[in-house]
Amino acid sequence: MSGAVPCGFRLEPTTIQDIRTKMMIPDPDTANIARLMFEMYAQPSTSSRDIACYFAQEGILVHEKELSRGFISQMLRNPIYAQADLELYEFFKGQGTVVVNEAADFAGTNGCYLYPCQDAQERKNKDSKNQILVLAPSEGIVPAAPCCAQGRRSRATSAPASRGLPPVGPSLRVRDERTAPLHSLFPA
């Protein structure tokens, strides 16, 4: 693993098979931010833009910065957050992802790492095809269902027009005017 530690986690020294390393564990200070994002996104009428606006209005920062839609979208697609269960296993298998672990290993506790295959670098955050999914030693912090739902929603919004189908996404989603404002649905 390399790169920045995802929001909601922190690194802790550990030893795995006699190798000293670090593993991600839920960070009590920021895990609730990640959970809130997934709870909000689980509402069908809530977009990543809605989440970004809500967090900005509430003054919620990550790494001392306001959250962009792109950052939120990447977070919502990252399987490290999911408590990987059979639904997550089947979702990624159905997307053409190479899943290293057996289905029985997906017990609803650990998160997952999603690695690109050598030739899939440019589509890492957009497409699970030609990716490799591995259970992480760390625990996930949200149920797998919202992670799978985000994957389905993001793929629906990026469906190619060449298939003859119009894209389905936030611009075409009809919002229910009776829906309560975000701040009343998700108190800080």
C-alpha positions in Angstrom: 0.0 0.0 0.0 1.2 3.5 -0.7 -0.4 6.9 -0.8 -2.4 8.9 1.7 -4.3 7.2 4.4 -8.1 7.4 3.5 -10.3 9.6 5.6 -11.7 7.7 8.5 -8.5 5.6 9.1 -5.1 6.0 10.7 -2.0 3.9 10.5 -1.0 1.6 13.4 2.2 -0.4 13.6 1.6 -4.2 13.4 3.4 -7.4 12.5 1.9 -9.7 9.9 3.7 -13.1 9.3 6.8 -11.8 11.1 7.0 -8.7 8.9 6.8 -5.3 10.7 4.4 -3.1 8.8 1.5 -0.7 9.4 -2.1 -1.3 8.9 -5.1 1.0 8.7 -7.5 1.0 11.6 -10.7 3.2 12.0 -9.8 6.6 13.4 -12.3 7.6 16.0 -11.8 11.3 15.1 -12.7 11.0 11.4 -14.5 7.6 10.9 -17.8 9.4 11.6 -17.2 11.7 8.7 -16.9 8.8 6.3 -19.9 7.0 7.9 -22.0 10.2 7.5 -21.0 10.5 3.8 -22.2 6.9 3.1 -25.4 7.4 5.1 -26.2 10.5 3.1 -25.4 8.9 -0.2 -27.6 6.0 0.6 -30.5 8.5 0.2 -31.5 8.1 -3.5 -32.0 11.9 -3.9 -28.6 12.8 -2.4 -25.6 13.4 -4.8 -21.9 14.0 -4.0 -22.6 17.6 -4.7 -25.2 17.7 -2.0 -22.8 16.1 0.4 -20.0 18.6 -0.5 -22.5 21.5 0.1 -23.7 20.1 3.4 -20.1 19.6 4.7 -19.1 23.1 3.6 -22.2 24.6 5.3 -21.4 22.7 8.5 -17.7 23.6 8.3 -16.6 19.9 8.2 -13.1 19.6 6.8 -10.9 16.7 5.9 -7.1 17.3 6.0 -8.1 20.9 6.8 -9.8 21.4 3.4 -13.3 21.6 2.2 -14.4 18.5 0.3 -14.8 18.5 -3.5 -17.3 16.4 -5.3 -14.4 14.4 -6.9 -12.9 13.6 -3.5 -16.2 12.5 -2.2 -16.9 10.4 -5.2 -13.5 8.7 -4.9 -14.2 8.0 -1.2 -17.6 6.5 -1.9 -16.0 4.1 -4.5 -13.2 3.0 -2.3 -13.9 -0.5 -1.0 -11.6 0.0 2.1 -14.6 1.5 3.8 -16.9 -1.5 3.2 -17.4 -4.3 5.7 -16.9 -6.8 2.9 -19.6 -9.4 2.7 -21.0 -11.8 0.0 -22.9 -8.9 -1.6 -19.7 -7.0 -2.1 -17.9 -10.1 -3.4 -20.7 -10.7 -6.0 -20.8 -7.0 -7.0 -17.1 -6.9 -7.9 -17.2 -10.4 -9.5 -20.1 -9.2 -11.6 -18.1 -6.1 -12.7 -15.3 -8.3 -14.1 -12.9 -7.7 -11.1 -10.4 -10.4 -10.2 -11.2 -11.3 -6.6 -8.3 -13.0 -4.9 -10.0 -14.2 -1.8 -12.7 -17.0 -1.7 -16.4 -16.0 -1.3 -16.4 -17.6 2.2 -13.8 -15.1 3.4 -16.2 -12.2 2.9 -17.6 -12.3 6.4 -18.8 -8.7 6.7 -15.9 -7.3 8.8 -12.8 -6.5 6.7 -12.4 -3.7 4.1 -10.8 -4.4 0.7 -8.0 -3.0 -1.4 -8.7 -2.5 -5.1 -5.6 -2.6 -7.2 -5.3 -1.9 -10.9 -4.0 -4.5 -13.3 -0.9 -3.4 -15.1 -2.8 -2.3 -18.2 -5.8 -0.7 -16.4 -4.0 2.3 -14.8 -6.1 5.0 -16.5 -9.5 3.7 -15.4 -8.6 2.8 -11.8 -11.3 5.0 -10.2 -14.0 4.6 -12.9 -14.1 0.9 -13.7 -13.7 -2.3 -11.8 -13.0 -4.3 -14.9 -9.4 -5.5 -15.0 -8.9 -4.7 -11.3 -7.8 -6.9 -8.5 -9.8 -7.0 -5.2 -8.1 -8.3 -2.0 -9.4 -8.4 1.5 -7.6 -5.9 3.7 -6.3 -6.8 7.2 -8.2 -3.8 8.5 -11.9 -3.6 9.4 -14.3 -1.8 7.2 -16.4 1.0 8.8 -19.6 0.9 6.8 -21.9 -1.9 5.7 -21.2 -3.2 2.2 -24.6 -2.4 0.8 -24.0 1.4 0.4 -20.7 0.8 -1.2 -22.3 -1.5 -3.8 -25.1 1.0 -4.3 -22.5 3.8 -5.0 -20.8 1.6 -7.5 -24.1 0.9 -9.3 -24.9 4.7 -9.3 -21.5 5.8 -10.6 -21.6 3.2 -13.4 -25.1 4.3 -14.3 -24.0 7.9 -14.6 -21.1 7.0 -16.8 -22.9 4.7 -19.2 -21.6 5.3 -22.7 -24.1 7.0 -25.0 -22.9 4.6 -27.8 -25.2 1.9 -26.3 -28.2 4.0 -27.3 -29.2 4.6 -23.7 -29.2 8.1 -22.2 -27.0 8.5 -19.2 -28.8 8.3 -15.9 -27.4 10.6 -13.3 -27.9 13.6 -11.1 -28.9 15.8 -14.0 -31.8 13.4 -14.9 -32.7 12.4 -11.3 -36.0 13.9 -10.2 -35.9 15.2 -6.7 -38.9 15.0 -4.4 -39.7 18.5 -3.3 -41.1 17.1 -0.1 -37.7 15.8 0.9 -36.4 17.5 4.1 -33.3 19.7 3.8 -30.1 17.8 4.3 -29.3 19.5 7.6 -32.5 18.1 9.2 -31.8 14.6 7.8 -28.3 14.5 9.0 -27.7 16.5 12.2 -24.1 17.4 12.8 
